[in-house]
Amino acid sequence: MPEVSSSPACGHCRTHPTDVPHGDTVRDGFDAIYGDWYPVVLRWARRRCLDLQDAEDVVQQVFADVWLHSGRYCPRRGGLGPWLHGITAHKAADASAAFVRRQEGFRRLLRGPAAEGPDTGAGAVERLGLASLVAGLPDRRREVLFLAYYLDLTQPQIARLLGLPLGTVKSHTRRALSTLARLVAEQA
């Protein structure tokens, strides 16, 4: 008799008891599921995300949820594909809503008054000829640097404006500055 995972019965099996429990089929075969379904989930995410860079993040969130909530899947209720598609649709909708909020935040910034005082950060970027290097950064990192150095916003303000966790803003800032430092060193 095959070994059954010790996870509790799924909701379907609790309401429709059977003689043979199916166990946690998702965790038992996660490596194969990830390998087989990753390209499909990525394609779904790219179709649904407003920002294509968000699609990769959505895929990682989908598979993290699949692992964390594997007990919610019941093979007797339907195939793995529709379950994955549903998770992807929800995660992509959340990512797209966040993208819209970010864009609206930028529109409000453009309509609002500029930061007071000398624009030392922007001037330094222009004096050092970094504008072309900054333009090559991924969108989110470029946005964070723009808000920090051109509009003189603090990291907590940027986090609230973009709807991101503070740690994510700090990571984007650190990675963007590291990338710029490497690119400047390569040009020297």
N, C-alpha and C positions, 0 to 999 in steps of 0.2 A: 504494500500500500504506500502511495507517495506521501512524503512528509508534508504536513500542512503548516503554514506560517501561524505563529501565535497571535496574529492581529485579530481584533474583534471582528465579528461578522459585519458585512456592509449593511446599509439600510435596507436594501432590497431583500437580502437573505434573512434579515431579522423579521421582515413582514411576510416572507415566503419561505418558511423553513424547508430545508431539504435534508436528505440523509447524508450527503457528502459535502462538507464545506469546501470552498474553493481556495481559501487562504489568500495571501497577499500576492497575487499573480504579477502585479506591477513591480514591486521591489525584487521579487525573485528573478525577473527577466529585464531589469532596468537597463543593463548595458546594451542588450539587443534592441530594446525599445528606443533608446537614445540614438543608437546608430542608424536604425531603420527610419525613424520618424523625424530626425533633426532637419533634413533638407525640406521635408514637407511642411513642417511647422514654420521654418524660416520663410518659405514661399508664402504661406498664409499671413505671417506677420508683416512681410513686405507689402502685401496687397492692402492691409488694413491700417498700417501706421502712416500718419501724415508726414512724419520725419523718418526717412529711411534708416538713419543712424539708430533710431529707437528699436528697429526690428530685431537687431542682435540682442539687445537688452531684454526684449519681450520673450525671445526664445529661451534665454537663460532663466527668466522668471517662470516660464511655463514648466520647464523641466524641474526646477526647484519645487514648484507646487505639486507636480506629479509625484515627486519623491516624498515630500512632506505629507501629502494627503492621499497617498496611494490606497488607503483603506476605503476611500470613497468610490473607487472603481469596482464595478461588478461585471464580469464577463457575461453573466446571464441576462443582464439588462440591455446590453448592446456592445458594439465594437469599440475598440480602443480609439479609432480615428475620430468618431463624433465627440468622444470625451475630450480628446486633445484639442479638437477644433473649438469646442466651447471654451476651454481654458484660454486658448490663444485669442479668441475673439474678445473676451473680457479684458485680458491683459493689454491687448492692442488698443482697445477703447480707452482704457485708463491712460496709456502712454500718449494717445492722440489728444485727450483732454488736457493733459499736462502741457503738451506742445502748444495748444491754443492759449492756455493761461500764460505761458512764457511770451508768446507773441503779443498778447494783449498788454502784458507788462512793459514790453519794449515800446509799444505804441504810446502808452501813458508816459513813459520816460521821454520820448521824443516830443510830446506835446507839452510837457512840464518845463519848469525853469531849469536851466543848466546849473550844475554845482557851482557854488560861489568860491571865489579865491582863485589863485593862479592854477592853471592846468599843468602842473609840473610833470605828472605821469605821461600825459599825451605828448607834451613837448619833448620829453626824453626819448619816447618811442620814435618820434619823427627825427630828432637829431641823430639818433643812432642808426637810422635807416632800418628799423625793425618792422615797419608797416607791412612789407611784403612777407616777412617771416611769420608775423602774427596772422596774416590772411591765410596762410597755409595750415593753421591749426584746425582741429576738428571744431565744429560749430559751438558745442557747449563750452569748451575750454576758451574759445575766442570770446564768447558771450561773457563768461565770468571775468576774464581779464579786462574787457571793455567796461563792464560795470564797476570793477574795482579801480582801474587806473584812469579811465576817461571820465567817469561820473563820480569817482571818489566815494563809492558806497562801501560799507563795511561788509565782511563776510556774512554776518547774521542778516543784514539787510538784503544781500544778494540771495541768500537762501529763502527768505520769505518771498521775495519778488518772483523767483523762478519756481517756487514750490518744491525745492530740493532740501534734503537733509543738510545740516551745516557741515557734517563730515564729508559729504559729497562735494560741496563747494570748495572745501579746503583741499580735497584730493585733486579736483580739476585745476585749482590754482597752482598747486605744487607741480603737477605733471606738465602743465602748460609752461611754467617758468623753467622747468628742467629741460623741456624740449627746446625752448628758445635759447637757453644757455648752450646746449649742445650744438645747435645750428650756428650760433655766433662763433663758437670755438672752431667749427668746421670752416667758416668763412675766413678766419684769421690766418 
